[in-house]
Amino acid sequence: MLKEPAKTVVMSSPLDRWVAAQRGPRASLDPWRAHASLWEEEPDAAGTLTPTAVVFLTNRECPFRCLMCDLWVHTLDSPVDPGAVPAQIRQALATLPAARQIKLYNAGSFFDPDAVPEPDDREIAGLVSSYERVVVEAHPAFLRGAHALRCLRFRDLVAGRLEVAIGLETVHPGALARLNKRMTVKSFARAAEFLARHDIALRVFLLLKPPFLTEEEGVAWACRSLDVAFAAGATACAVIPTRGGNGAMEALGRPFEPPALDSLERVLEYGLSRARGRVFADLWDVERFFTCACSPARADRLGRMNREQRVFPVVSCAAPGCVRDDAGR
C-alpha cells in the first residue's frame, strides 16, 4: 500500500551550489506560454511512424542540479500559477499539426508539484484526451510515495497509454554518482518496477560519453546502459550525446570533449542489433559533432535508422584523418 509522506525536499549540497555558480543567465520566459513545441514522427513498437506533438513546458527549475544539465536555461525561479500549464499546452497544440502521440517535457519531473501543479492534472488530461499515448518525464524520486499516487491518478485520467521517461544517463556507478543525479541504478530499477506493475510504459534517456569517461568507455557503458534499461522493461531508449555549454562542463578539472559522431553510430547500431526495443539517437544540434565532409551523410544515416529501426550500411570516407576508410568502419 502506497503511503503519502511529506513533500519531497532536496537538500542543497556544496556540489549543487558549485554547479549553480557556473551558470550564465536564464532565458526570459512567459509562464503562460510553452517555450517551444514541435511535430515529429517516431516509429511505434510495430514500426509504424507515429505523428507526435512535443511540447516543452515552462515551469520551475528541477530541484536536482545535474552536472551536465543545460535545461535550466528554459525554466523559471518560482512555480507557475495553477492554470498556466494547461494554457501552455492549449496554445502550443493550436500551432501544431494533428498527432497520435504527445510528449509533455518540462525539464524536470511532471509529478513535481513545484513544476506542474497537481490541481491542473484533470484539465491537462482533458487537453490530451485525443492522443493514443502521453509521455511525461520523472526522476525516480517523484515516482514514490505521494508522487507515485499522483502518477497513478494521472494514468487513470488520461484516455491513452501513459509513458514515463526517466533520465538514467549511465549505469557506470562512478560517473552516475558524479553527475549529481541523486539517483542510483537501484533507485532506477525500483521506479521501473513500479511503472511496470501499474501498466505504465517506460522510456529511458541515456548519455553517450558523460564526463569522466574516455571515448571507448563512453561507447561501452552506453551499450551496457541500454542493456540495463531494456532489462528493466524500457520500450524505448534515446541515446543523447553529452554536450558542453552549461558552464559546469567547462569548469571541470580537465576540458570536456564531446563524443564523436562515430561513437553515436556504434551505440545505435548495437542497440538496434539487440532488438530488445526501440533505440533512437538524439540528433538535436547534431551539426556540432561534424568533423568531416562525410558527417552530414552519416547524420542522415542515423536519422534513417531512427525512423526505420534497422541498421543501414556504413558510410565510407577516404578523407585523410577520417575515422572511416573506403570499406567503412
WOFENZI-V691583 format. One record per residue. N is the residue number from 0. RES is the residue in one letter. OMEGA is omega in degrees with one decimal (none if undefined). Layout:
n res omega
N RES OMEGA
N RES OMEGA
This chain:
n res omega
0 M 179.3
1 L 177.5
2 K -179.3
3 E -179.6
4 P 177.2
5 A -179.1
6 K 178.4
7 T 178.4
8 V 179.1
9 V -177.7
10 M 178.9
11 S 179.0
12 S 175.6
13 P 179.1
14 L 175.2
15 D -176.1
16 R 178.2
17 W 179.7
18 V -179.1
19 A -177.8
20 A -178.2
21 Q -170.0
22 R 170.0
23 G -178.5
24 P 173.0
25 R 171.3
26 A 176.1
27 S -171.7
28 L 173.3
29 D -177.4
30 P -179.9
31 W 177.7
32 R 172.9
33 A -175.3
34 H 175.4
35 A 173.7
36 S 178.6
37 L 177.5
38 W -179.5
39 E 173.9
40 E -178.2
41 E 178.6
42 P 175.5
43 D -175.3
44 A 179.3
45 A -179.9
46 G 179.4
47 T 178.3
48 L -174.9
49 T 174.8
50 P -171.6
51 T 172.6
52 A 178.8
53 V -179.4
54 V 178.8
55 F -173.5
56 L 174.2
57 T 179.7
58 N -178.8
59 R 179.7
60 E 174.3
61 C -178.7
62 P -179.4
63 F -177.2
64 R -177.5
65 C -173.6
66 L -171.9
67 M -170.1
68 C 171.7
69 D -178.0
70 L 179.9
71 W -178.8
72 V -177.5
73 H 175.3
74 T -176.8
75 L 177.8
76 D -174.6
77 S -179.3
78 P 175.6
79 V 177.5
80 D 172.4
81 P -178.5
82 G -176.2
83 A -177.6
84 V 174.1
85 P 178.6
86 A 177.9
87 Q -178.9
88 I -179.9
89 R -179.2
90 Q -177.4
91 A -177.3
92 L 178.1
93 A -177.8
94 T -173.3
95 L 174.0
96 P 178.3
97 A -178.6
98 A 177.9
99 R -176.4
100 Q 177.7
101 I 174.3
102 K 176.7
103 L -176.4
104 Y -174.2
105 N 175.9
106 A -179.6
107 G -179.1
108 S -178.4
109 F -176.1
110 F 172.6
111 D -176.5
112 P 176.2
113 D 178.4
114 A 178.5
115 V -178.7
116 P -177.1
117 E 178.3
118 P 179.7
119 D -171.9
120 D -177.4
121 R 179.4
122 E 177.4
123 I 179.4
124 A 177.5
125 G -179.4
126 L -177.8
127 V -175.0
128 S -177.3
129 S -174.9
130 Y -179.2
131 E -178.6
132 R 179.1
133 V -176.4
134 V 175.2
135 V -179.2
136 E 173.5
137 A 168.6
138 H 178.3
139 P 179.0
140 A 180.0
141 F 174.5
142 L 176.2
143 R 178.5
144 G -178.8
145 A -179.9
146 H 176.7
147 A 176.8
148 L 177.8
149 R 177.9
150 C -179.9
151 L 177.7
152 R 179.3
153 F 175.5
154 R -178.6
155 D -179.2
156 L -175.9
157 V -178.6
158 A -178.6
159 G 179.1
160 R 176.1
161 L 174.9
162 E 179.5
163 V 178.2
164 A 179.4
165 I 176.0
166 G 175.9
167 L 178.3
168 E -179.6
169 T 175.1
170 V 173.8
171 H -171.2
172 P -179.5
173 G -178.3
174 A -179.6
175 L 179.1
176 A -176.8
177 R 175.0
178 L 178.3
179 N -179.5
180 K -176.2
181 R 175.5
182 M 178.1
183 T 175.4
184 V 178.5
185 K 179.4
186 S 173.6
187 F -178.5
188 A 178.0
189 R 178.6
190 A 179.1
191 A 179.2
192 E 177.2
193 F -179.6
194 L -179.5
195 A -177.8
196 R -176.8
197 H 173.2
198 D 175.1
199 I -176.5
200 A -178.2
201 L 171.2
202 R -176.7
203 V 172.8
204 F 178.9
205 L 177.3
206 L 171.4
207 L -179.8
208 K 171.6
209 P 178.8
210 P 179.2
211 F 177.6
212 L 174.8
213 T 180.0
214 E -178.4
215 E 175.1
216 E 179.6
217 G 178.4
218 V -177.3
219 A -177.3
220 W 173.2
221 A 177.4
222 C 178.3
223 R 179.0
224 S 174.5
225 L -179.9
226 D -180.0
227 V -179.0
228 A -179.8
229 F 176.4
230 A 179.3
231 A 176.7
232 G 178.6
233 A 174.5
234 T 178.9
235 A 176.3
236 C 174.7
237 A 179.6
238 V -173.0
239 I 175.2
240 P 179.5
241 T -177.0
242 R 172.6
243 G 174.2
244 G -179.0
245 N -179.5
246 G -178.3
247 A -178.6
248 M -179.9
249 E -176.5
250 A 177.4
251 L -176.6
252 G 176.8
253 R -177.4
254 P 178.0
255 F 176.3
256 E -179.1
257 P -179.5
258 P 177.4
259 A 176.8
260 L 178.0
261 D 179.6
262 S 178.2
263 L 177.5
264 E -177.2
265 R -179.6
266 V 178.9
267 L 177.2
268 E 179.7
269 Y -177.6
270 G 179.8
271 L -178.9
272 S 179.9
273 R 175.2
274 A 179.8
275 R -179.0
276 G 180.0
277 R 178.2
278 V -178.7
279 F 170.3
280 A 177.8
281 D -174.8
282 L 175.1
283 W 177.5
284 D -176.5
285 V -178.9
286 E -179.8
287 R 179.4
288 F -179.6
289 F 179.0
290 T -174.0
291 C 178.0
292 A -179.9
293 C -174.1
294 S 179.0
295 P 179.0
296 A 178.8
297 R 176.2
298 A 177.0
299 D 176.6
300 R 177.3
301 L 178.8
302 G 178.2
303 R 177.7
304 M 174.6
305 N -174.3
306 R -173.6
307 E 176.9
308 Q 173.2
309 R -176.4
310 V 176.5
311 F 178.0
312 P -178.5
313 V 175.8
314 V 178.9
315 S -179.8
316 C -179.8
317 A -178.0
318 A 178.6
319 P 177.6
320 G 179.6
321 C 179.4
322 V -178.8
323 R 168.7
324 D -174.4
325 D -179.5
326 A -176.4
327 G -177.0
328 R none
